[in-house]
Amino acid sequence: MERMTSWEFTYWMEYAAMHPFGPEAELWCAAVVAATVANTAGPKQGGKAWQPKDFIPANPRKKWAPLPDNLPPEVRQKLLEARHG
């Protein structure tokens, strides 16, 4: 299939915001495993448990593509929430 409708594109964007897939989702899966293993070895300094976010590399260069202007407001809101956690 070479093309998709605007509705299909919007659907997939909303689906990806609610159920991430691809490299970023795989990174989070690995971070959950890393946090679990690290917590079996003991807490970090200060006695707090390791969290998956502790194993996600910071990437200050990451830039999000601008959202299309014609997105329904509820879809836009969900995508923005997904971007900013």
Stockholm file with secondary structure:
# STOCKHOLM 1.0

chainA/1-85         MERMTSWEFTYWMEYAAMHPFGPEAELWCAAVVAATVANTAGPKQGGKAWQPKDFIPANPRKKWAPLPDNLPPEVRQKLLEARHG
#=GR chainA/1-85 SS CCCCCHHHHHHHHHHHHHSCCSHHHHHHHHHHHHHHHHHHHCCCTTSCCCCGGGGSCCCTTCCCCCCCTTSCHHHHHHHHHHHHC
#=GC SS_cons        CCCCCHHHHHHHHHHHHHSCCSHHHHHHHHHHHHHHHHHHHCCCTTSCCCCGGGGSCCCTTCCCCCCCTTSCHHHHHHHHHHHHC
//
